Amino acid sequence: MAAPVKKVPIHLQSSQNRLYIKRGQVVNHDQIISADVYVEDGVIKFVGPSGEFVVPGGCRVIDAAGRLVIPGGIDPHTHMQLPFGGTVAVDDFYQGTKAAVAGGTTTILDFVLPNKGESLLEAYDRWRSWADPKVCCDYGLHVGVTWWAPSVAEEMRILCEERGVNSFKVFMAYKGLYQLTDSELYEVFEVCRELGAVAQVHAENGDIIAKNVQKLLVSGVTGPEGHELSRQEEVEAEATYRACVIAHQTKCPLYVVHVMSKTAGSEVARARARYGNVGIYGETLAATLGTDGRNYQHQCFHHAAGHVLSPPLRPDPTTPEYMMKLLAQDDLQTTGSDNCTFNKEQKELGKGDFTKIPNGVNGVEDRMSVVWEKGVHLGLLDPRRFVAVTSTNAAKIFNLYPKKGRIEVGSDADIVIWNPQATRTISAKTHHQAVDFNVFEGMTCHGVPEVVIVRGKVCVDEGNLRVAEGQGSFVDTPIRPPYVYDALAGKKTEDACNGVKKLDITQNLEIEIPDHSNDQPLSSRDAFMLSGQSMSLPGESVACTPSGRAPRQEGQRNLQDTTFSISEDLDTEHRTCIRVRNPPGGKSSGFW
């Protein structure tokens, strides 16, 4: 397919070809350093002390004193202009990626969803024709396997070898539309493993949901509250467990999309522990972290329907903190938005029948700020882990790293200058998305992307957003991502949390995840112990914490003293217990 000719305005063709960022704190997933950054022709050319670099003439200089210089966000889960339920999502690839850039996200990964029986290649070409002329930032594509036949397996091979795709999504929900049987899941996973791809799963038991929907409608439950009632937590958790087992049987890496509940999150955590933290990855959403399912009981239909997505938000108000703690301890690895937006009139298609409410919420613009607010500002994440869960881990899992997801020489100049002290209040009246509703309405977030740089172009600066249709590009996601497949092969891999090599401690790892059947909130983890042997990490003898921070060493400046501190105690049996202290006045996070 011939790529369309892109018309980029002169101001974006010529501006900021050379860019120098000085006096900032560069934050990667494995370190924070005081460093300057030089960018030329859309690529990072220098990261280091100012005294080691001579700034060339004709270079724009940005003073980042008091700011964090972080990799641009990567949203691994969007649905721009998706046809769904007889209508089309209002954020198209222009409006959606424009909003993404405004919020500090510089790469999205969208989903091609073929109709049942449709060629995957034809659907892929259609998505490319929608996106290529419109995108304001780089984007990649996942492809849904919405039906199964030998021809689908062949098209998966072509997509991997010729079209830059390395991930395929299957559905255990949407009976009669996208849902596959367990036997079909097994076969899809086998093909993914053979091709070197990553399987993704929407984990809900579609058969149970279909039965529950019938009962609810017959009993007169027709409003938005019926959506969550038809697909409660255990329905998601059961499917999550089953998907992980099937994937493990086929030795296929599995990425569980939009983990929405505590019980499903616990199933991902248990599967990772059961399989030695190899081959299972989990994603949660900005909406999961920033709001909850009590909104389905709202008397205003538009408000309640505006929160409808699948799996649904959960009414348990302790869910957001629980999910953030799973992110902190690397039981979940990424945050997406699942951005799929529908206006009031479109949501009203489901008045009188909740099954006809178009599924989807906003989040592509607000994801970064919500994760910072609910994670870093509340003391549950440090800045490095924030970078990991909003950018780096997605780059690693889908084989974009280190070209993306890192501030490093040779990486794409997708950079955000983040002001951790500034605040903004989220509202549908001021956001850049086309949708007329925002699930985070009224939330004040600490942490603002003051400057957003996309491939070396300054697109957000001093409150101004300047982008052009088509300035972004499609990026290949090559097969066999080393971070995923090296681990499956038993090779030592760089730890997502802080760059040290993982130790083979799976035989000695004891993990307690408390029973929350009585809706008791989970502390970060009641116990996280390495027992039975003396161990030391390569390099310095420091413990790798689940949040990605090593204990502070004497003589080092604490660059993160606005979040939390960590101390390490070793007993005579060489058991390591890591205590996490929140900022003064904050809640205790317990022990990890």
MIVO-891490 format. One record per residue (C-alpha): x, y, z. Coordinates in steps of 0.001 Angstrom, whole numbers, plus 524288, in hexadecimal, padded with zeros to 5 digits. Example, Ala and Ser with C-alpha at 12.3 -4.5 7.8 and 13.67 -1.06 7.14 Angstrom:
8300C7EE6C81E78835667FBDC81BE4
This chain:
800008000080000805BF80D057FBE08079281690807107FFD7823328054E8073882FBF802D8808318377B80F76806D18463480F8180D7B84BE581B6880CE185AAE81DA98193E8629081BF7819C68661682A7081AAC857A382DD88243385463822E382E3885E6B8270D82CAE860EF835928350B85ACB8401F83DB7852EE83714847B9854F7841CC8434C8551384FD184ADB855E085C8E8445E852DC869A484C7D8574C8752584C6C855F3883F4841E584B70884A08414183E9E88C0284118833C6881D9838698289B886688392481B22880568336380EB9886008408E80B2F88C01846898180C89048845068269D892C08507A82F4288F0F8533683DAD88DC48560283F0E87F498542B847808735B84E2F841F3866F185156845CE858FB848358426084DC784AAF8436983F448426783EA8833D8838C48382283CE7842D382FB1843E68497D8311885121857F1833AA84E8A85D22836B585C2B859698341186A4B862F983883874A8869368439D87C55868D3851158762E877998522F8770A87938846EB86D868719584CFE8625F872EF8593C85A22865A385E6A856458656E86115847A28607B86DAE841EF8529186ED583D3184DF0865F984819841E8868388504C844F58671E85ECC83AC5862E5868D083DBC864E287738838458591F87EA983D0C85D2788C38834178575A8968882DEA84E6988C7D82EC084004888D8832BA83C3C87B1582BC682F7A878218291E826C286C5B81CA0829DF8652A8114A821A98698980D7A8155A862127FF13811F8862AB7FE498037D85F227EF758031C85E117E73280C69855E27DB8780B4F84CCA7DB368174C844067CF26818E583B437CB2A80AEF83E5E7BE5780641838657B69580051843A47A84B7FD858460B7A36B80472839F57AB20810D583C3C7B941815AD83BAE7C1FB81AC1846A57C2D78299C845B57D17882ABB848247D753827E683ADC7E5D982625838807E7DF834DB837B27DFEC8392C843647E43282D8984B7E7F2C382EDE849107F1F183D9D84A937EC2F83B69858187F6838311485AE78017183ABF858187FAE48450B860997FB9683B8786BFD809AB83738869FD8076882AD08621480FAD82A61855C180CB381CAB850AE8000E814EC8505F7FD5F806B984D127EFDC8054D8472A7E7CC7F91F844497E3A07F421837067D6DB7ECD08395F7D2577E54582D4C7C40E7E21882BBD7C0D57D3D082DB97C50A7CCBB821737CCAA7D84F81C147DAA77D74E8174B7E4387DC1C821957EC8B7E213816D37E1317E9C78113F7DDAE7EED781EBB7EBE07F288821207EC4F7FA26814617DFC9801438181A7E55B8057E825397F1CD80A3381E937E9C68122F814F27E2A781899820537EEAF81B318287F7FA0E81EA981F887F4BA82BB581A997F01682FFD828197F93A82BF2833078003C836A683A9D8099482D1A8411B80F4F81FD983DF18067C8140E83ECD806D28055583D9E7FC2A7FB3783BFC7F79B7EF0A842FE7EE5C7E64583B517E27B7DF64840D47E0067D12283DBE7D1447D21083DBB7CEBF7C50B836DF7D6BC7B8F28343C7DA3D7B0F7828397E6D07AC2C821BA7E69C7B850819137E7617C0DB8252F7F3F37BA2D8297F7F9EE7BCE381C257F6137CB2E81CBF7FBFD7CC3182A57808C97C77C82475808377D1DC819C6805257DC76823AC810FF7D89082BBE81A6E7D6F7820738161C7E1F28177B80D5B7EBBA81E76814637EF1282B2680AFB7E8788349F80F617E02D8402E803397DEFF848A27F5C67D8FF847127E9F57DAB184FCF7DFDD7D043852AB7D2D37D1C6859727CCC27C90C863AB7C0F47D2368640B7B73D7D7BE85A1D7B0537CAD1857967ABD77C9BB849907B4827D4F68452E7C2EB7D364848BD7C3327C86C852D37CBDE7BCA3850157CAE77AF4C8567E7D5927AA0585F657D9E37A0E88548B7DB177AC5584B337E2947B42B855507EC1D7A8F0856877EE457A8B8847DE7EFFA7B780846E37F9DD7B725851F6801477AC3884B30802307B45983EC8806877C05A84667811667B89C84CDF815AD7B2DB83FE1816227C06A839A981D037C6F18451B8114B7CFA4847F180AE27D3EC854A17FCFE7CF51857257F3807D8AA85D927E6B37D50D864007DA1A7DBC1867DA7D7117D312873797C8B97D1D4877017C02C7C5B4876AE7B7357C8E886B4D7AE297BD5486D867AB467C15887B7D7A9657CF798776779F7A7CB8A86CFC797897C3D787713798197CEE0880FF793C77D8DC876DE787B37D0DC873B1783FC7CFB18820D786087DE24884DA77E147E2E387949772EF7D98E87C7D772F67DE6F88A91771D67EC838860177FE07F108888177823A7F8FE87BC778A8F804A088046799658062D8802B79A6F7FF7A88D69796FE7F2C1886747A3D17F34287F117AC097F0DC88B307A2237E79A8913F7A2EC7DEC48854E7B1C47DD87885C67B62D7DE5E893D97C40E7DCA2898D27C46C7CDEC899847C0257CD0688B457CC537D4AA887867D4F97CD758913C7D0E17BFE788C8F7D3D97C33E87E737E0D67C95B8824B7E4F57BCEB889477E0867B48987DCE7E7A07BCFB873BC7F44F7BC5587B6D7F3687AD8487C6F7F0AA7ABBE86DE77FBD57B4D686A4A8051D7AD99873518012A7A09586D4F8053F7A5BF85FF3811497ACE08653380C137B95A85F3C80E7E7C6B7865618019D7CCCD869A67FE3F7DB0586BF77F17F7DCB2873737EB417E96886F1A7E3367F27C877AA7E3D67EB3D884B47D8B17F20288BC47D6757EB36898D07DDC27E7368A4F27DAC47D8D98A2E57DF467D8F9894BD7EB6B7E083898C27EE337D6438A3037ECE97CB93898BE7F73C7D2528905A7FFF67D39A89C557FE427C53689FB3800CC7C0E1891C280D547C8D68913E811DB7C2EB89E0E80DC07B549899B8815717B64E88D118217B7BCF88927F81DB57CABD88E1A81F547C65B88003815AB7C6DC874E280A2E7CDC687B64808627DC8587AE07FD337E4FF87F9A7F7C17F23E87C017EE507FAAB8838E7E7CC8074487F5C7E80E81576883487D9688144C885AB7DB95808F888F127E53281131896D07DDAB81DEE896647CF5F81A8C898897C68480F1189C067B9F0807FC898F17B16880ED08A2E77AEA98182F897AE7A5C880DE98918E79BCF810CA89C3779B4B81F40898B578D6F824248963E791B482B29889CC791C18217187E9179C298291C877227A54482926882DD7A37D81AA48857F7A43F816BE877217B03881F60875707B7A3815E887E317B3A580972876FA7BEFB8017A871A07C2857F30A871CA7C6BE7ED9087AF37BF887F7A0883207C4708005B88DE47C2A07FA0A89B227BA047FF908A5FB7C3ED7FBDD8B0717CA228091D8B3B17D6E6802B98B7F97D9717FDA98AA2B7E15D8094E8A4FF7EB6B808D58AFF27EC3F7FA048AF377EF187FA868A0AC7F949805248A276800427FCA58AC5F800447F1508A2CB806E07FA8D8992B810917FEB48A38D814E97F0D78A67C815A27EC9B89823809F77E37F8989F8045F7EC5888E1C80DA37F2A688475806A57FCF887C6F7FBE68072E87C6E7F36E8098A870917E79F8120986E207DEE280913865F17DAE281620860187CE2881389858C37C53781F3E859AE7B6D18213A856DB7AEB482D7C858AF7A1E682EF1860037996082BFB8543F7A11B81FAF8514D7A06981AC185F57791AA81CE785ECA790D4811B385511790818095C8615D78522810108683277C058053A86C3C786237FA90869697938F7FB9B86F9C799197F1AB865F6797D17FBDC85B2379FC880673861FB7AC2980840859C47B777803CB8624E7C29B80D2A864CE7C8228188D86C7F7D2648232286ABD7E02F822DE870477EA88824E1865CD7EC998330D869DB7EBAD83166878917F27C8244C87AA77FFD9829CA87E377FAA8833D5887E37F14082A2988E3B7FC078201589039804F882A81896037FA2F82F9D89EF67F58A822658A3C78031881C488A3CE80E6F825888A603807468308E8ACE48011F827018B68380E1E820378B90780B1C8132D8B28781486814968A7058218581B618A58A824AE8230F8991382C5A817D7893278211D80E50894B581820818AC88F138209D818F7882E48207180A178826E811B28088D8832280E57813E887A1C818CA811C686FB082462808908711881D877FBC4873FD814737FD32868648203F8004985FDB827037F3E38649981B6D7EAC0863898181E7EF35855B4826477F0648512A827827FF2284FBA832248005985A1283BB28075085AD4837CB80F2184ED582C2081323856EF829E2812D78659183747818298692183F43824C1869A084BD581FC8863A585503822E58586784F0A81D3584C1C8411881CDF851488362C8243584A9F834CC831E78500A8277782F31856188295B836EC86287820BE83CF586CF2825408478B8764081CED8449988228819E084E4D88CD7816D98466789918812A2852798A0AC808E185816897027FA8F85451897747EF79853AB88DD37E1138508488F497DB59847018857F7CECD84ABE87E8F7C78784798872147C68B8564F870157D541857B186E8F7DA3D84A99869B27DE8E848E685B8B7D65F83CDA858AC7CA2283D0B850497C1ED8364E85A9E7B87983E6C862E07BACD836EF86F967C69B83434878197C6C582963882467D0E08312688A2E7C89F83D9188A6F7CD0A846CF8953F7D92B83F15899387E49E847D189C9E7F16C8417F898BC7FEEB844EC89DB180863842BD892888073F8499A8857680E1C8476687860813358552F8764281ABC8524C869CB817E6846E2860B78217A843A0855E681DA583A1E84B1C828E88355D842A68305D841C9845E58250384B198434B820228534C84EAE81178850F984E3880D7B855BB85BC1813CE861CE8619380ED986C6586AC28012D866F186A22800C0866F785B4A7FE4A85A94853818035085AA6845818021484E4E83D7B7FEAC84AE982F737F74383FC28295A800A2835A98241E80CBF83A0C82B7980D6882CB58321A8114F81FEA82BD580E108118982C978186E80A1D8343481B2B7FBB78329081A7E7F31B83E98824287E84083B17821AE7DA3183EFF8289E7D32E84A1782A287DE998538C836917DB4585B22830B67DF7586820825F17D55E8664582C287CA4F85EA3839867CA4B86517832B67C83D8720B82ABC7BD0C86C748376F7B6E9867B783CFC7B7768756F8469C7C2598729F849557CCF787C758422F7D95B878C6842C37E74B87D33839157E9248881282E5D7F2A48849182F117F8F0891DD83D177FD88892E5846247F7BD888E084CAD7ED4A8914F84D1F7DF2988CFD842977D66E8928C8470D7CBCA89B9C841E77BDFF89A2783AAC7BDF58A70A82DD37B8248A2BD82F8B7AC338AB4B831207B4AD8B76F826F77BF208B50881BBE7BF5E8BE8E810B37C89A8BB50804C97CAD08C39E7F9437D1778BD497EEEA7D3358C7AC7E10C7CE8F8C5D67D8967DA528C2BB7CBD17D2E78C1A07C6B17DBBA8CC667CAC07E7B38C4807D6307EACD8CD487E0327F37A8C6617ED1E7ED488C2F87F95E7F3648C87E8045A7F4628BE7E8074B7E64B8C1718060A7E05A8CEDC812EF7D9628CD5781D8A7D9448C32A828987D07E8C794834707CA7E8C191838297BF8F8CA90840917B3A08CBF884D557B82D8C5F9857427C2F18C685856F97CB678BA7185CF07D78A8B4A5859527DF558A8C2862ED7E1D789DB886A337EE8489F7E866F27F54A8AC1C861367ED298B6F9853FA7F3C78B7A48463B7EE7A8B76083D877F05D8AB848309E7F5688B08A823EF7F2B28A9658224E801418A70182F7E801C68A083837668093D8AA88843CB804978B112846208087D8BF2484CE3815888C07485B9A814C08C1D6863B481DA98CA5E8688D829AB8C35385E51829008B8A08549B833CC8B6668468D82F388B7EC8406C8342D8AB688331E82EFD8AF238314E8341B8BCD9823C28391A8B99381E6282B428B87A822BB820D18C20382EBB81ADE8C7EC8333580CE28C91283B43805FC8D34D8409A7F8338D3118420A7EEDB8DE63848E67E1CC8DD4B847227D77E8E7B38504E7CC598EA83848DC7C3438E16C84B437CC898D60D83CFF7CFFF8D4BE83ADD7DD2F8CE8182F7B7E56F8D2D582D757F2998CC6E8259F7FCD58D39B81EE7807948CBEE81C1F8147D8D2A4812E481E3E8CC9C814A582CF48CDB781162833348DAC5802E28326D8DD0D800D6827BD8D2DB7FB5481A428D52A8045680F3C8D88180728806358CD2580AD57FAF68D5F5815B87F1BC8D21181A7C7EC8D8C4F4
